[in-house]
Amino acid sequence: MTSNETMLTGMSQMSTIGYALTTSQPAAHVQVLKQVNKYVLNIILTVIMAAMGCAVTVEDFRVVLRRPVGAVIGLGCQFILMPVAAFTLAHVMGLKPAFALGVLIVGSSPGGTLSTIQTHYSRGDVCLSIVMTTTSTIAAVGLLPFNLWLYSRSWTESTQIHIPYKNIIIALILILIPVGVGMVIRWKSTKIARVITQIGSVSGIVLIGVNTIINLIINPGLFSTPWTLWVAGLLLPSLGYSLGYLIALLLRQNWKQRRTISFETGTQNVGLALALVVVTFGDSPLFFDLFSYPTVFAITTIIDSFSLIGLYLFYDKWYLKRKDDEEKGDKLEGDGNGDSFADGPVSTQPMLDKL
C-alpha cells in the first residue's frame, strides 16, 4: 500500500463518520471521489517533481552538495524548531489530547513536495529545495519517532508509535524518479524542459486545488471541528515559514536560500503524517480526532503559502519594478543624453537581498 493509498484508507474511515453525522449521501459517492483523489494525489507528486527536475541540472546539485550549509540549516529547522513550535502551539491553544497529538505528528514530519513548487513560484533555490526534501525524508526514519517520543508524553502514556517505513521509501521514490526524468529531459533539450516546467508548475497548482476541494467534499466532518483546530492549522505553517526565514537570515544565507528554507520548514509531508495516524491509531476511538488536524493542515498550508507567494510577487513586480524604473529615470535626467545606461540597467538584486 502506497503512502497515498494509506492516507485514503484513513480518509474512508473518517468520511464514513463524517457522512453519518452530516449527510445522507451514499457511500458509493464517497468511494468514487476517494478513487479520483488517489489518482489526483499521485499525478500531483509526479507532475510537480518532474517539472522541478526540468528546472535543475547536475551542476546545481554539485553546488548545493559542495557547500551543504543551507540543507543542514533546513534540517535543523525541520526537526528541532517545528516539533517545538507544534508542541508549544498545542499547549497555548489548549487543544484536547487527540488534536494536540495530531499537531505534534504534523510538526514532527519531514518536508513535503509542495515546498518545491512554492520555492519555484517564489523564485527560490529549487535544487536546494529538492535536496532538503530528500534529506529530511531520510532523516525522518530516526528523528520522527524520536520527536514523538520526546514531546507526546504531555498527552499520552503510550510509546507505541509505528513509523510507516515503507511509506517513507515510497515517498523517496516519488521524489527522486520524477526529478531524475526531468533532469534527463533538460539535458536532452533545454527548450522542452522550460515548457514542461511552465506547464507542470501551473498544472500542479490546479491539481492541488482539485485535491483540496475533493478533500472537503469527502470529509464534511471537518466543518464541525473546533475553530481552535483551524486556527492552529493556520498558525503552524506560518510559524514554520517565519522561523525558517529568520534562522536563515541570522546565518547569513542569501535571499533565495532564505525563501527556500522558509518554505521547507513550514510545509510538512501531510501524506506521511496521515499514514502514521492510520498505521498507529487505525483501530483507536480517537482516530477521527487524530486524523482531523493533518487534513486541516493540508488545506491551511496552501492558503498560507500561496498568500505569501502572491504578496511577494506583487511586491517584486510592482514596488521593486517601480523603484527600478524611477532610478533609471533619475539617472537619465541627470546625464541628459541617456549614456547613464552604458554600464547596464540598475539591478533590484540589492533590494531583494535585504528581504
N, C-alpha and C positions, 0 to 999 in steps of 0.2 A: 504493500500500500504506500503510495507516494505521500509527500507532505500535504499536498492539496487535497488528496483523497481522504487522508486522516482528518483534515480540517473539516471537510464537507460531511464526513460521518458524524462529527460532533454537531455540525450545523443542523443535520437532520433531527438529532435528538432535541436540540434547542428549539427548532422550528415546530416540532410536534407540541412541545409545551406551550409555545407562543400562540399557535393557532388554536389550541384547546381553550386558551383564555380569551382570545381576542377576535376570532373569526370562525366562520363555518365553511371556509373554502376547503375543497377536498385535498387529501394528502397527495393525490396524483399530481396536482398542480405544483405542489412544493417539490416533488420528485423531479419533475421536468426542469424547473428552474435550477435545482441543485446540479443536475447534469450539465445544463448550459453553463452554469457558473464554473464547474470543474474545467471545462474546455477554455472558458474565458481566462481563468487564472493561469493555466498552462501556456496559453498563447501570449498573455501579458509578459510572463517571465522570458519566454523565448524571443519575442519581438524586441523588448527593451534591451536585453543583454546583447543580442545580435547587432542591433542598431548602435549601441555604445561601443561594441567591438570594432565596428567600421570607423569609429572616430579616433582610435588609438593605434599605435604602432609598437613593434618590439622595442624600438629605441625609447619610447615613452616609458615602458616598464623598466628598462635598464636605468633610466634616470631616477625613477622613484625608488627602485630597489638598491641603487648605489648609495643613496642617502635616505634611508627609510625613517627619517625623523617624524614626518607627518603621519605615517602609518602607525608608529609607536604612540604618538600623542593621541591619535584616534582610538587606539586600542585601550589606552588608559581611560579616556573619557567614556568609552563604551561600557567597560566592565568595572570601573571604580565610581565615576560620577553618576551614571544613570541608575544603578541599583540604589545608591544613597539617595538620589532625588526621588525615586519611586517610593522608597521606604519612608522618607520624610513626608512626602505628599500624602500618602495613605494615612499617616498619623494625623497630620494637620487637618485633613478633610474629615477625619473621624469616620472612615469607611468601616463597614462591618467586615469581619474576618475574611469571608469568601471574596468580596470585592477587593479587599486590600491585597490578598494573595494574587488575584488577577493582575493588579497593578504591578506587583513585585515581579511576577513572571515575565510580563512585557518588558519592564525596566532592566531585567537581567538577560534578556535575549540579545543575540548578535544583530548587527546592522542588516537592514533589508535591501532588496534590489531596487526598491523605489527610490532610494537615496541617489542612485546613479543617474536616473533621469532628472531628479531635482538638481543635481550638480550640473548636468548638461544645460538645463534651461537657465541656471543662474551663472553660467559661464565660469564654472569652477574647473577643477582638475579631474577629468573623467577617469584617467588612468589611476590616479591616487584613490579615487572612489572604489574602483573595481578591486584594487589591491586590499583596501581596508575592509570591504565587504567579505572578501575571501578569507582574509586572516582572522577576522572576528568570528566568522562561522566555524573555522577550525578551532579557534581558542575556546569557543562555546562548549566544546566537549568536556573541558575541565572546569572552566570558570562559571558556566551557567549553574551547574549543581552546587558549586562552592558558594555562590552568592545566595542561592535559595536556602541552603543550609544555614548560612550566617544570619540572614535577616528574617526568615519566615517564622522563627520561634516566637515572634511577637504575637502571632495569630494562630499557630498550630503547634502541637507537640510532635506531630508526625514528621519523620525524616525520610519517609519512603517516597522520594521524588524519582520518577522514572524518566530518564532522559531519552528522547527518541533518536538514538544514534543513527539509525537507518535514514531517518528524515534529514538529518544533518548532511549525510553523504549525498543524498539525492539533491539537496539544496546546492551543494558544491558543484555537482554535475550540471545542474540547470544554470549555474553562473558561468562555469568555465567553457563548456562546449559551445554555446551560442557566441560567447566572446571570441573564442578561437576561430569560429567560422567567419565572424565579422572581420577579424584581422586578416584572414586569408583573402577575403573579398577586397579589402583595401589594398593589400599587397598586389593583387592582380589588376585592380582598376580603382584609382582614387576617385574618379568621376562617379562610378557606380556606387562606391561606398558613401560618397557625400549624399547622393539621392536616397539611399537606404537609411542613412542616419536621420535625414529630414522626415521621411515618410514614417519610419519606425518610431521616432520620438513623439510625433503627433498621434499616431495610431495607439501608442502606449497610453497616452493621456486619455484618449477616447475610451479605450477598453477599461481603464481604471474607473472612469465614470460609470460605465455599464456595470462593472462589478459592484460598485458601491450601491447602485440602485437595486440590483438583484439582492444584495445582502439585506437591504432594508425591507424588501418585499417578503423574503423568505424568513425573516426574523422580526416579526411585528412586536414580539415581546420586548424588543429594545426600547420601544416608545414608552413602556411602563416602568423602565428602570429609573432609579432616583436621579434627580438633577445633579447631585453631587458627583455621580459617576461620569456624567457628560462633562462637567467642569474639570474633573481630574483628567479626562481624555483630552481636553484642550490644553491643559497646563503641562502635562508631562512632555509632549514633544517640544513645546515652546521652551521649557526649562532645558531640554537637551540641546536645542539649537543655540540658546543663549550661552550656556556653559561651555559648549564645544567651541563656539566662536571666541569667547573670552579667553579660554586657555590657549587657543591657537594664537591669539593676538599677543598675549603675555609672553609666549615662547617664540615670538618674532617670526611667525610664518607669513608668507606673502598672502595677498588678498584672495587669490584663487584657492590656496590651501585652507584659508580660514573658512571660506564658504563650504568647501568640501567636508572638512572636519565637522563643521556645524551640522550639516545635514546627516552625515554618517552617525553622529552622536544621537540625534533626536529621532531618527527613523529606524524603527526596530523591525525585525523579521516576525511579523504577526503570524504568518503561517506556521512557523516553528513553535511559537508560544501556544497557539491553538492546539497543535499536535501534542504538545506536552500535557496540556489540560486533558485532552481526550485519553491519552495513554495512562495518565496517573489517576485521574478523577472520573473516568467514564461511568463508573457504577456508583458514584457518590451522590447523595441527595443535594449536595452543594454544586453539582455540575453546572446547572444553568447560571448561577451567580458567578462562578469562576469563569465561565465562558463569555460572559457579557462584556467585561472590560476589554479584552483583546479585540473583540468585534467593534466596540465603540472607538477604540484607539485607531483601528484601521481607517475609520471614517474621518475622525478629527485630525489625524496626521495629514490627510490630503487637504483638508480645509486650512490648517495652519501653514503647511509648507508652501502651497501654491499661492496663498495670500502674500507670504513673504517674497516669493519669486516675482509676483505681479508688482509689488511695491518697488522692488529693486529694479526691475526692467523699466518701470515708469520713471524712476529716478535717473537711471542711466540714459534713457532715451531723451527725456525732456530737460531735466535740470542740467546734467553734465554736458549735453549737446549744446544747450543754450549758452552755458559758460564758455564752452569751447569756441562757439561762433562769436561771442562777444569779445573774447581775447584776440581772435583773428581780425575782427573789425577794428579794434583799438590799434593793433599793430599796423594795419593797412592805412589807417588815418594818419598815424604818426609818421609813417615812411613817405606817404604821398604818392608812391609810384608802384606799390604792390610788391617791391623787392623783398619785403619782410618775410615772404614765403619761400625765400631761396633755401632756407635751412629746413624746409619741410613744415607740415602742419603742426599746430600745437596739439600735444597729446593730453588726453584726460587720464592717463595712467597714474600720475602722481596723486590725483584726487581719489582714484579708485583704491590706491594703496593705503589710503587713510581709513578706509572702511573696514 
